[in-house]
């Protein structure tokens, strides 16, 4: 019986088109992921496409995607007999419940595994295609495909197969299966938020039924070498996860056999009513209708009927509950930056709703469009209902309106949920209008158009499953349109350029462009609606060909007129948008952009070493017209030829959003050529060469303005409220721009470009006279006069000399009293201002009126930072420090001379009410103030390691200020985040990791690793000694530009006055990629006669040095390392009293036996508990007693 059922299911699905369609789709996706460079799923960068990591990642992701295919096969098996009314006949036979149920399930599961097998087949075949780039592939190994297939993917597929089989057997409804699948995805997304935080990752990995997060956790810190060569081991967390879910699958399989045993399926017969009474044959009196119902009444009657069929059902209730559940989880957890969330502003709530309901809406469209369009035919009532005297428009329109109402109600439910959350969290400014505009106009309206498309596809299809398949195919295609060169919104149904909202600047330019695209797609949707009306199934089943032949008759004059008008609007608006986005503005596909970069390098790389004029003095006149998003600038310059060669000509690069005909460069004996329209550059030629050390004067005039409708590349610097633009964005750039070059090694090889160096070599002294800001990043004299609208304040580095009003505009004149780096910003906005003074320094914060929460904290951080840095490194060079908010289109803060623009996203809206969380506002402010020393007083040569001098030293400085305010416990939390980000960063390195000394603008090195290393050096040298060495370094290179310092100079100063062990630690930290493996494997606690507690510790220790690709070599360890004891979990320390002991012990390679004695009994002990060393697995450093 068991084998018979298995064979029956197998033969049944081999006859079904769905088996071949799904198999082909899975094969195609996996095949293209390795055979095409435009699609990447499991690999990227230097990770080979057929690496163990890449293959496993791809299979696990495809396992998640395949969930809905499992619904089709397993669900169909479980409910097929019920759908075809065969249950009673089959259950009348003497069947074995186990053989019957298990045989059917096993047959469908074998089909699922066979379908999934096309994924590794596609991966294998794709890797052998003749056109693939061989440099992206390693050696073939069959085990790389078999291990993830059988040990990872199969248990996941078994679990979801048993779950869906159990649900189908119990509820006998495909909708129940779809809701189960959606619920799993909702839960999966929710736990994904949890998995983003280090403290929850292990539990999230254990509870992941698809093993994606298990795999991610195990391989989190794998290097490139490990990803390319190491197959995941079936042990530890992976084994625990697979065993857990395999056990759950077995339980579900047993339960599913209970629900539908044949012995339990016999239904009780209802007792009949009184028998023997014959109904009267006399006809009842009929009430005559006075009038026939009109079309409007029929339409709304049908709408009410369709809505009731959807709303008053369990599936809709479940969808509503899932919507709320998907929103509540992320909102109530601190999953923000460094574990600290923002205030629940409406802009974020709308984003949460869009993210939480996106997949749900797709499910609603897929399922309900099929069910509603085919409801009458599926129930066998189609011919009867179609015969009633109701127009097609009433049927067709009412069905579409019902889906629209369903989606609208889900959004309303989501909105109510977030509003309640906002009120609970103390946010009373609800901005209902923003909910309505963004949810209704930006998100719901395109969904309504997509609903029309879903209905239209159902009308074209011979059955509802084909229609669902067509819509799924359309939906999947949207993810790869950009890779195929069709990323423009004109080619993507219902899409428009991204609408980014900012509290400061509101909707900006986005509403107008969105409205124009909605007219374009709305016209197309109207065409689909009318055509769908004309093709709607009515009466006996007709082929699509037949219905097309009758389309003209069905539409009539009115229908044809509507289609004609809509087509005119569609083509007219499409032409206008094409002209605006491709002619007036520029839009390039991914391939076009890559080709442009390659061609630029081939054409102009030869001029890279040509000398250029270097700025020494600036006097800027800048007129800002915020309402027009326009800047008119005239900047007077003094330049100098600082090279040893005469300058005959220079390349000039046109800035973005600036028309060539508005640019004028007036320099004596210089002629500006015409700008190349493709490369946006030209030559500035000198009739008399500028001699070495010669000074020339001149001016640059230009107009920067956003015109028309753009598809991409929006000017986020010049906006209606919150303009923030720096000089490198505003003004033309001289010389060859190596920042335009292609970075991807494979793309460079494809275009015959030599390997690109990310930075100049550390030992290349030719670049020691060039600042890391660039060739034109020297120290300058600066002043500026800025005008703006009457209700705005304009700011620039320097001190306000004069402010006045003229012709309805505000004018501000700023001047700097000392040299500053040629890096300055122009800012304008409607600001509230908070001012104070601290030790002779004016401290000012310019902020948006609705964001007052953290202004006081910023001022406090500025004061504390200036005090500490002045005492530790030297005096602050300015008499003021200003912070100004800018719109959240960009999420960073940036330090200019005595001026710090600060994004609303990373500081002004952060919720600091939980004092146990890290204070990112205080930290970021301290970091940016530190740049006034590291970056503005001391620059760095434009060679490897340049960012270490500016960023790593600013990180150290900020952490010391943070430590003084919040203590060691806060630094421990911070360094755990930094260590995690560093280890993840090196795991995703695209070329190779460099030692800290030679960091090549790799942020995970000079930010995250720099934080850990500098705090470790502070621990080894002591705060006073380290600060004294840094102070001496600053004094030596303060305002020096010939030469600028390098990390070689920094290390030499750090090592001044150190002993051999200290110097060796500094050298290893900067010159090597050093990794520690510290494990507290055992701890035995004993109470001594005097009442004290003695603990014998067993600590394993080792030190390894890694190459840039991650190959590790064991090195001897002999170091003094912290041993700690705590009365509480170190991750939950409330105050310093809970730290019972921190003392250094000598640890060597291998096993170490240590003994510590305490007056108080601890609960936890640990090795390196305050994260001072780089340990790939710091979790095993702590031992609970």
Secondary structure, DSSP 8 states (H G I E B T S, - for coil): -HHHHHHHHHHHHHT-HHHHHHHHHHHHHHHHHHH-TT--SS-BTTB-TTSHHHHHHHHHHHHHHTHHHHIIIIIHHHHHHHHTT-HHHHHTS---HHHHHHHHHHHHHHHHHHHHHHHHHHHHHHHT-TTS-GGG-----THHHHHIIIIIIHHHHHHHHHHHHHHHHHH--HHHHHHHHHHHHHHHHHHHHHHTSGGGHHHHHHT-TTSHHHHHHHTTT--HHHHHH----SSHHHHHHHHHHHHHHHHHHHHHHHHT-GGG-----------S-----S-------SS---HHHHHHHHHHHHHHHHHTSHHHHHHHHHHHHHHHHHHTS--SBTTB-B---HHHHHHHHHHHHHHHHHHHHHHHHHHHHTHHHHTT-HHHHHTSS--HHHHHHHHHHHHHHHHHHHHHHHHHHHHHHHHHTT-----HHHIIIIIIIIIIHHHHHHHHHHHHHHHHSSSHHHHHHHHHHHHHHTTTTTTTT--SGGGSTT--S----BTTTBTTTHHHHHHHHHHHHHHHHHHHHHHHHHH---SS---HHHHHHTHHHHHHHHHHHHHHHHHHHHHHHHHHHHIIIIIIS----HHHHHHHHHHHHHHHGGGTT----EEEEEEEEEEEEGGGTEEEEEEEEEEE--SSS-EEEEEEE--TTB-GGG-EEEETTEEE----TTT-EEEEEEEEEE-TT-EEEEEEEEEEE--S--SS----SS-SS-EEEEHHHHS-EES--GGGS---HHHHHHTT-----SS--TT-GGGTTSBTTBTT--EEEEEEEEEEETT-EEEESSEEEEEEEETTEEEEEEE-SS-EES--EEEEE--EEEEEEETTEEEEEEE-TT--TTHHHHHHHHHHHHHHHHHHT---S-SEEEEEEE-TTS--EEEETTEEEEEIIIIITB----TTS--HHHHHHHHHHHTTTBTTTB--BSSTTHHIIIIIHHHHHHHHHHHHHH-HHHHHHHHHHHHHHHHHHHHT-SS----GGG--S-HIIIIIIHHHHHHHHHHHH-HHHHHHHHHHHHHHHTT--SS---HHHHHHHHTTT--HHHHHHHHHHHHSEEEEEEEEEEEEEEE-TTS-EEEEEEEEEEEEEE-TT--EEEE--EEEEEEEEESS-GGG--SGGGEEEEEEEEEESEEEEEEEEESS--SEEEESTT--S-BS-GGGGEEE-
